[in-house]
Amino acid sequence: MNKTAYHGLLPMATLGILGIFTAGAITDSALIPVAPSTMARMGTVDERFQSYNIEMLEITGGDFWKPYGKTGGMAQTTPNSGSNLPAGMNPDMYQYRPPINLAKSRLRKLAAALGPAYMRVSGTWGNTTYFHDFDDPPPKNPPAGFKGVLTRQQWKGVVEFSHAVNARIVTSFATGVGTRDAGGAWTPQEASKLLAYTKSLGGDIAAAEFMNEPTAAAMGGAPNGYDAAAYGRDMAVFVPFMRKAAPDMIILGPGSVGEGGVFEMFAGMPFLKSEDLLKATGPVFDMFSYHFYGAVSQRCASMGQSAMTTAEAALSDEWLSRTNGVERFYGGLRDRFEAGKPLWITETADAACGGNPWASTFLDSFRYLNQLGSMAQRGVLVVAHNTLDASDYGLLDENTLIPRPNYWSALLWRKLMGTTVLDAAIPSIPGMHVYAHCLRDTSGGVALLAINADRTKSRSFRLPVTAERYTLTAKNLSSMHVQLNGKQLDLGADDVLPPLHGVNIPSGRTMFTPTSITFLAIPGANNAACRLEP
C-alpha cells in the first residue's frame, strides 16, 4: 500500500476503496501538533499489565452465562445443571459448559502471543469450589457446603497452560460454608491443598485475593449474615497463613465490585461496602485490587435500566470515562486505608453478567483500548480482562477459539506499548483519546495510541518525524472482523497469526478518520525517558 494513503494525498476514489478515509471526513480535521521527543514520563506498568481471566467455572465445568442468539436475546441452548448457580440469580441466564481443554493448540498459540501476562483463575464460582486432592475419580456431588469440584487433573492443566503461554497464575480461594469450622470461622484447609499441589507440579501462584468480590459475598456463597466484621476475622486468619505458606505470593485485596457511582450492581441483595471491609482488616494487602464493569449486560435487565447501557452510547465520552470515575473511588479508598499500595484491576469487561451482544464486535475495542491507556496513565499496574475465551466478552470465541476484535487490539498493544507511560500532552478533544508509552524494545522510541471515537469527525496530527502506522477499522461497528491498514486480520494455516506490519508514513500530517483506532510507532522519537540501558 502506498504510504501516502494515510495523508489524504491520494484521490478520493482511491481512499474510499481502501475503506479507511471518506471525502466527508477530511474536511473536518484540525491539525494538532505532537512532540514525541519531549513527552514526559508519568510512571510504569507491570510487564504483565495486559492480562486476562479464565473463570474457575471454565476449569471445573458448570453453569455460566448463556450466549445471545442472533436477534440479541438469549439463545435456547444447553440448559443449566442447576448445581452451582450463584445465590439470588435467575437460572434462565445460565447454561452448562463442560470443562475447558487448556491443551488445545490454538488456545495456547493465541494466549502465548499475549504473554507475558497474568491469568486469573477465579470468579464467583471459585468461592464454593472444593479441591479433590486425590487421583481417584471425584465425588459425583460436591461435599456439603460446596457447589463445585476441582480435580487434580484440571488444576494440573492450569499450571501446564501457565507455563506454556507465559502467564503467571492469579487466583482466589474457597471461602464458602464448606471451608468453615463449627463456629463459622474460615480454615485454610482448602487453600493448603491447592498451594501444596501447585508446588508439587513445579508451579506457583503469583498473587491471590482471599475471595472473589467480598462486596457481593452473599451471591458468592458466604454464610448467612456474613458482614464486614466476619471478613475482618477471616483475613486475620488468611494473611498470617499465606505469609508463612506462600511468602512470595502477592496478597491482593479486597477485590470489590459494584461501587464508585456508576451503579450499585447488586441492588436488593445484601451488599457490603469496601470502606467497612477495609476498616475491619487494617492495612494487610500488598496490592489494592478491585473489579470494574461500567454496566450490567442485557441478561441482567432485571437489575434496572439505570444499571445498563446501549450500543449507541458505546463511543461516548461519558461511557469511556466511567472507568476513570471508579478508579477515583477505589483509589481514594486505597489512599485512606492502604496508602502507597499499587492498584490492580483483577476483573473487567464491557458489562457484568457475561457482556452485552456487542462485546464481541469492533464496537467494544474502543472501550477495551481506552481503558488500558487511561488506567496506565492513572497508575494501575495490571488490568485483567474477563475473559480469555468464555461468553460474549471473551477475547476469543469460546466455541471456535477464533480471535474477536478485542484480541487483535490486545495483540497490537502487546507488540507496541512498552511499560513506561508517557504524557502525550495532547489537548482534550471530544471523542479523541490519545495515550503514549515508550515503544516496546526500542531505545528512545515512542508509541502513540490514538482512538477516534467520534462517529462523524476526523482528526489530524502533525508529526515531526517519520512513523509506522497501524490502523484498526471495520466495515461496520457491529462487525466481528477487523482490518489492519485496510486488510482483514485472520488466522492462517495451522493457526499462524498474520504479520502485524505497519505502514511507513513521513513527517507532517497524519489523519484519524471517524471510528478508527490507530497505533503509531515512532522509533526515531529520541525521547530521553525511553532510552534503554546499554
Buried (B, 14 or more C-beta within 10 A) or exposed (E): EEBEBBBBEBEEEEBEEBBBBEEEBBEBBEEBEBBBBEBEBBBBBBEBBBBBBBBBBBBBBBBBBBBBEEEEEBEEEBEBBEEBBBBEBEBEBBBBBEBBEBEBEBBBBBBBBBBBBBBBBBBBBBBBBBBBBEEEEBEEEBEEBBBBBBBBEBBBBBBBBBEBBBBBBBBBBBBBBBBBEEEBEBEBBBBBBBBEBBBEBEBBBBBBBBBBBBBBBBBBBBBEEBBBEBBBBBBBBBBEBBEEBBEEBBBBBBBBBBBBEBBBBBEEBBBBBBBBBBBBBEEBBBBBBBBBBBBBBBBBBEBEEEBBBEBEEBBBBEBBEBBBBBBEBBBEBBEEBBEEBBBBBBBBBBBBBBBBBBBBBBBBBBBBBBBBBBBBBBBBBBBBBBBBBBBBBBBBBBEEBBBBBBBBBBBBBBBBBBBBBBBBBBEEBEBBBBBBBBBBEBBBBBBBBBBBBBEEBBBBBEBBBBBBBBBBBBEEBEBBBBBBBBEEBEBEEEBEBBEBEBBEBBEBBBBBBBBBBBBBBBBBBBBEBBEEEE
